[in-house]
Amino acid sequence: MTRVIHTGDTHIGYRQYNSPERRRDFLEAFRNVVDDAVAEGVDAVIHAGDLFHDRRPSLVDLQGTVDVLRTLSDADIPFLAVVGNHESKRDAQWLDLFADLGLATRLGPEPVVVDDVAFYGLDFVPRSRREDLAYDFDSIPAEADHTTLVSHGLFEPFAHADWDTETVLEESTVDFDAVLLGDNHAPDTAEVLNTWVTYCGSTERASASERDDRGYNLVEYDESIAISRRGLTTSREFVFVDVELAEGEGVDRVQERVRQHDLDEAVVIVTVEGEGRPITPAAVEELAIDRGALVARVNDRRDLPDEDEEVSVSFADPDDAVRDRVRELGLSDAARGIDETVRNDDIADANVRETVERRVRELLEDDESAFDPAPEREPGDDDVTTVADQLEGEADSAAAVESDAPDNDETTADDADEAADTADTASLGDFA
């Protein structure tokens, strides 16, 4: 029997809530998975992408990752992995560096055999490039009784899917009996065309919506394939305080509910609904911090009317003001489109970076001069001239309100900063 740990979405380097402690938590969660692998004596650790949260991890994060991988290497347990969307680079990948150091193997079209299982890999592929994707894999080695594909993306029939699993299985030159996936942070398993397809989930909560315990999968290959779930008991505790305010109730009731919980070193997420009075999130967050919480966030999900309906204050629409200013800068239509993408409220903060990068690539594929400055722009103008500067302005605005903004998904200002980082090399001159 062959036994492997299936993990992924470790997001090492993610400074969640701008907290250095949370950044360390993501590395420690990966370390705990590896410690379990050594203790269990598994035959391999399979990582399904997003080892790092960012394609430019810090030196500290790289050193920590190398240290963890050496633990596996010293135990003679191979580390096999694919590249996810968060860490993907246009050239060589960090995974290639770890492979050069003898600490990892990057999976691809050629099989890597562990005992009697042949593992193949498919890195994350943007949706715009999948139509002509050839699922061409090398032939199955004679010694392999099982074949497994490892990939990263949102596959059917799971939530938010944009990748047709049946197409992958039908067009692949290898018949797979299991598909081990990353990208969806919720663990789940289904059978598609007589093939087990499973997500391992993330090893740390990357958003307040991820309430289930974190963990990984243990996959056992024998005459059949068995997939079981293992939890990580050492993860940072999240305390979820849900408050339904009755009419007339306010911040006192919310604080009362917060006091009912042990908050020591926990991340505290307070969600307020109901018909009660408006509350001041800062008062609740300060109480939680005073009671030992590492981080506290209040999400008031109510659409509350103004307390004094007789007072009417009108401000100019800031989005309209920004659009007018962008037009004055003489940016190209493509650059203005990127600006609109960054400020689109329908795009989750966590997806801004990927959406912007995908849109830039699509525009350049259609027209290499898409980002040329508009003709009416005067030479020598000292105004902002790059997409990067536009995005950095959005990042600064997000950072200014980060402490007051509700944490609805996995990031706030951090990913706005990353969006700016992504555009650092995207100046109009570079695209010209």
C-alpha positions in Angstrom: 0.0 0.0 0.0 1.2 3.5 -0.9 0.3 6.4 1.5 0.7 10.1 0.6 -0.3 13.3 2.2 -2.2 15.6 -0.1 -1.8 19.3 0.9 -1.9 22.7 -0.7 -2.8 26.3 -0.4 -0.3 26.9 2.4 0.1 30.5 1.3 3.4 31.0 3.1 4.3 34.7 3.6 0.7 35.9 3.8 0.7 38.8 6.3 -3.0 38.4 7.1 -4.6 41.4 8.9 -1.2 43.0 8.6 -0.1 40.8 11.5 3.5 39.4 11.6 2.1 36.7 13.9 -0.3 35.6 11.3 2.5 35.5 8.7 4.4 33.1 10.9 1.2 31.0 11.4 1.1 30.1 7.7 4.7 28.8 7.7 4.1 26.9 11.0 1.0 25.2 9.5 3.1 23.9 6.7 5.7 22.7 9.2 3.0 20.9 11.1 1.9 19.0 8.0 5.5 17.9 7.3 5.9 16.9 11.0 2.8 14.7 10.6 4.3 13.2 7.4 7.5 12.2 9.2 5.6 10.9 12.2 3.2 8.8 10.0 6.0 7.6 7.7 4.1 8.4 4.5 5.7 7.7 1.2 5.4 11.2 -0.2 4.0 14.7 0.4 2.0 16.0 -2.6 1.5 19.8 -2.7 -1.3 21.0 -5.1 -0.1 24.6 -5.5 0.1 28.0 -3.8 3.0 27.0 -1.6 3.6 30.8 -1.3 1.0 33.6 -1.1 3.0 35.8 -3.5 5.3 35.3 -6.5 7.9 37.3 -4.7 8.3 35.8 -1.3 10.6 37.4 1.2 14.0 35.9 2.1 12.7 35.0 5.5 9.8 33.0 4.0 12.2 31.3 1.6 14.6 30.3 4.4 11.7 29.0 6.5 10.4 26.9 3.6 13.8 25.5 2.8 14.1 24.5 6.5 10.8 22.7 6.4 11.6 20.9 3.2 14.9 19.7 4.6 13.0 18.0 7.3 11.2 15.9 4.6 14.5 15.3 2.8 16.2 14.1 5.9 13.4 11.6 6.4 13.7 10.4 2.7 10.1 11.6 2.0 9.8 13.1 -1.5 8.0 16.4 -1.9 6.1 16.6 -5.2 4.3 19.8 -6.2 2.7 21.9 -8.9 2.7 25.7 -9.3 -0.5 27.6 -8.2 -1.9 30.9 -9.4 -0.6 33.0 -6.4 3.1 32.0 -6.9 3.2 31.6 -10.6 6.0 33.5 -12.4 6.6 34.0 -16.1 10.0 32.4 -16.0 11.5 29.9 -13.6 9.4 29.0 -10.6 10.5 28.9 -6.9 9.7 25.2 -7.1 12.5 24.9 -9.7 14.9 26.3 -7.2 13.9 23.8 -4.6 14.3 21.1 -7.1 17.8 22.3 -7.9 18.5 22.0 -4.2 17.3 18.4 -4.2 14.4 19.3 -1.9 11.4 19.0 -4.3 10.2 17.6 -7.6 8.1 19.7 -9.9 5.4 17.5 -11.4 4.6 17.8 -15.1 3.8 15.6 -18.1 6.4 13.1 -17.2 5.4 10.6 -14.5 7.1 10.5 -11.1 6.7 7.0 -9.6 6.3 6.6 -5.8 6.1 2.8 -5.1 3.3 1.8 -7.5 1.7 5.2 -8.1 2.6 7.4 -11.1 2.1 11.1 -10.3 1.6 13.7 -13.1 1.3 17.5 -12.8 -0.6 20.3 -14.4 0.3 23.8 -13.1 -2.4 26.5 -12.9 -3.4 27.7 -16.3 -5.4 31.0 -16.8 -8.9 30.4 -18.2 -8.0 32.4 -21.3 -5.4 29.9 -22.2 -7.3 26.6 -21.6 -9.2 26.4 -24.8 -6.2 25.2 -26.8 -4.6 23.3 -23.9 -3.3 19.8 -24.8 -3.6 17.3 -22.0 -0.6 15.3 -23.3 1.1 13.2 -20.7 3.8 10.6 -21.1 2.9 6.9 -21.1 2.3 5.1 -17.8 5.3 3.2 -16.5 5.0 -0.5 -16.3 5.5 -0.6 -12.6 2.6 1.8 -11.9 -0.7 0.3 -10.7 -2.3 3.7 -10.1 -2.1 7.1 -11.9 -2.8 10.4 -10.3 -3.0 14.0 -11.7 -2.1 16.9 -9.4 -3.3 20.3 -10.4 -4.4 23.8 -9.2 -7.6 25.5 -10.2 -11.3 25.7 -9.6 -12.6 22.4 -11.1 -16.2 21.2 -11.5 -18.3 20.0 -9.8 -17.1 22.1 -6.9 -17.8 25.7 -5.8 -16.8 28.6 -8.1 -15.7 26.2 -10.8 -14.4 27.5 -14.1 -12.6 24.4 -15.3 -14.4 21.4 -16.9 -13.1 18.3 -15.1 -14.7 15.9 -17.6 -12.8 17.6 -20.5 -9.5 17.2 -18.7 -10.2 13.5 -18.0 -11.5 12.7 -21.5 -8.8 14.6 -23.4 -5.8 13.4 -21.3 -3.6 10.8 -22.9 -3.5 9.0 -19.5 -6.4 7.4 -17.7 -6.3 8.8 -14.1 -7.8 7.1 -11.2 -7.4 10.1 -8.9 -7.1 13.9 -9.2 -5.5 15.8 -6.3 -6.4 19.5 -6.4 -5.6 22.9 -4.8 -7.1 26.4 -5.1 -10.4 25.8 -3.4 -9.8 26.3 0.3 -12.7 24.1 1.4 -12.0 20.3 1.4 -14.3 18.3 -0.7 -14.4 15.1 -2.7 -16.4 13.9 -5.7 -16.4 11.1 -8.3 -16.2 12.2 -12.0 -16.1 9.7 -14.8 -15.1 6.9 -12.3 -12.2 9.1 -11.0 -11.8 10.4 -7.5 -11.4 14.2 -7.6 -10.5 15.8 -4.3 -9.6 19.2 -2.7 -7.4 19.1 0.4 -8.4 22.6 1.6 -6.0 25.2 3.0 -3.8 24.7 6.0 -4.6 28.1 7.5 -7.7 30.3 7.3 -7.0 32.8 4.6 -10.4 34.5 5.0 -13.1 35.0 7.7 -15.5 32.9 5.6 -13.3 29.7 6.2 -14.9 28.5 9.4 -14.2 24.8 9.2 -11.1 23.4 10.8 -8.0 23.4 8.6 -6.1 20.2 7.6 -5.0 18.0 4.7 -5.9 14.7 3.0 -4.3 11.3 3.6 -4.6 9.2 0.3 -4.0 5.5 0.5 -3.5 3.4 -2.7 -4.1 -0.3 -2.5 -6.6 -2.3 -4.6 -8.7 0.8 -4.4 -8.1 4.4 -3.3 -9.1 5.7 0.1 -9.2 9.4 0.9 -9.4 10.5 4.6 -9.3 13.9 6.3 -6.7 14.8 8.9 -7.1 18.0 11.0 -4.4 20.4 12.1 -4.9 20.9 15.9 -2.2 23.5 16.3 -3.7 26.1 13.9 -4.3 29.6 15.3 -7.8 29.7 16.9 -10.5 31.8 15.2 -13.3 32.8 17.4 -16.5 33.6 15.5 -19.0 35.7 17.4 -22.3 36.0 15.6 -24.7 38.6 17.0 -28.4 39.1 16.0 -29.4 42.4 17.5 -33.0 42.9 18.4 -34.6 46.3 18.0 -33.2 48.7 20.5 -30.1 46.7 21.1 -26.7 48.1 20.3 -23.0 48.0 21.1 -23.5 46.9 24.7 -25.2 43.7 23.5 -22.3 43.0 21.1 -19.7 43.5 23.8 -21.6 41.3 26.1 -21.5 38.5 23.5 -17.7 39.0 23.0 -17.1 38.7 26.8 -18.6 35.2 26.7 -15.6 33.8 24.8 -12.0 33.0 25.6 -10.1 35.2 23.2 -6.5 34.6 24.3 -4.3 34.9 21.2 -7.2 34.3 18.9 -8.4 36.0 15.8 -11.8 37.3 16.6 -14.4 37.8 13.9 -17.6 39.5 15.1 -20.5 39.4 12.7 -23.5 41.7 13.4 -27.0 41.3 11.9 -30.5 42.2 13.0 -32.6 45.3 13.6 -30.6 46.9 16.4 -29.0 50.3 16.6 -25.8 51.3 14.7 -22.6 50.3 16.5 -19.0 51.5 16.5 -16.8 48.7 15.4 -13.7 50.2 17.1 -15.3 49.9 20.5 -15.9 46.2 20.0 -12.5 45.5 18.5 -10.7 47.4 21.4 -12.6 45.2 23.9 -11.5 42.0 22.2 -7.9 43.2 22.1 -8.0 44.1 25.8 -9.2 40.6 26.5 -6.2 39.1 24.8 -7.2 38.7 21.1 -4.4 38.8 18.6 -6.7 40.4 16.0 -10.3 41.6 16.1 -12.6 42.5 13.2 -16.2 43.5 13.1 -18.4 42.8 10.1 -21.7 44.7 10.4 -23.8 43.2 7.6 -26.8 45.4 8.1 -28.0 48.0 5.7 -28.8 50.7 8.3 -30.7 53.9 7.6 -29.3 57.2 8.7 -30.0 57.9 12.4 -31.1 61.5 11.6 -33.2 61.5 8.5 -33.5 65.3 8.5 -29.7 65.7 8.0 -28.8 65.4 4.3 -25.1 65.6 3.3 -24.1 65.3 -0.3 -20.6 64.6 -1.6 -19.3 64.3 -5.2 -19.0 60.7 -6.4 -15.3 59.8 -5.8 -15.4 57.3 -8.6 -16.5 60.0 -11.1 -13.8 62.3 -9.8 -11.1 59.6 -10.3 -12.4 58.8 -13.8 -12.3 62.5 -14.8 -8.7 62.7 -13.5 -7.7 59.6 -15.3 -9.0 61.0 -18.6 -7.0 64.2 -18.0 -3.8 62.1 -17.7 -4.1 61.0 -21.3 -3.9 57.3 -20.6 -4.8 54.7 -23.2 -8.2 53.0 -23.3 -6.5 49.8 -22.1 -4.9 51.6 -19.1 -8.2 53.2 -18.2 -9.8 49.8 -18.4 -7.3 48.4 -15.9 -8.1 51.4 -13.6 -11.8 50.5 -13.8 -10.9 46.8 -13.0 -9.0 47.8 -9.8 -11.9 49.9 -8.5 -14.6 47.4 -9.5 -16.6 46.6 -6.3 -17.8 43.3 -7.8 -14.3 41.9 -7.8 -13.2 40.5 -4.4 -10.0 42.0 -3.0 -8.3 38.6 -3.1 -8.9 38.4 -6.9 -7.8 41.9 -7.9 -4.2 41.0 -8.6 -5.0 37.9 -10.7 -7.8 39.7 -12.6 -5.5 42.7 -13.5 -2.7 40.5 -14.6 -5.0 38.3 -16.8 -6.6 41.4 -18.3 -3.2 43.0 -19.1 -2.0 39.8 -20.8 -5.2 39.5 -22.8 -4.9 43.1 -24.0 -1.3 42.6 -25.1 -2.1 39.4 -26.9 -4.7 41.3 -28.9 -2.7 44.4 -29.5 1.0 45.0 -28.4 0.4 48.7 -28.5 -2.7 48.6 -26.3 -1.0 50.6 -23.6 0.5 53.3 -25.7 -0.3 56.7 -24.3 -3.3 58.5 -25.8 -2.2 60.9 -28.6 -3.5 64.0 -26.9 -1.1 63.6 -23.9 1.5 66.4 -23.9 5.2 65.3 -23.8 7.0 66.2 -20.6 3.8 66.1 -18.5 4.8 65.5 -14.9 1.6 63.7 -14.1 1.4 60.0 -13.4 2.3 58.0 -16.5 2.1 54.4 -15.4 -0.5 51.8 -14.6 1.6 51.0 -11.6 1.2 54.5 -10.2 -2.6 54.2 -10.6 -2.6 50.9 -8.7 -0.3 52.2 -6.0 -2.8 55.0 -5.4 -5.5 52.4 -4.9 -3.2 50.6 -2.5 -2.6 53.7 -0.5 -6.3 54.4 -0.2 -6.9 50.8 0.9 -4.2 51.0 3.4 -5.6 54.2 4.9 -8.9 52.5 5.7 -7.7 49.0 6.3 -8.1 49.1 10.1 -11.8 50.2 9.8 -12.8 48.0 6.8 -14.7 44.8 7.4 -12.8 41.7 6.5 -15.3 40.0 4.2 -12.8 37.8 2.4 -9.2 36.8 2.6 -7.5 40.2 2.3 -7.9 44.0 2.5 -5.0 46.4 2.0 -2.4 43.5 1.6 -3.8 42.4 -1.8 -4.2 46.0 -3.0 -0.5 46.4 -2.2 0.1 43.2 -4.2 -1.9 44.6 -7.1 0.5 47.6 -7.1 3.5 45.2 -7.0 2.1 43.3 -9.9 2.0 46.5 -11.9 5.4 47.7 -10.9 6.8 46.5 -14.3 3.7 47.5 -16.2 4.6 51.0 -17.2 3.2 52.4 -20.4 6.8 52.6 -21.7 7.3 48.8 -21.1 4.2 48.0 -23.1 5.0 50.4 -25.9 
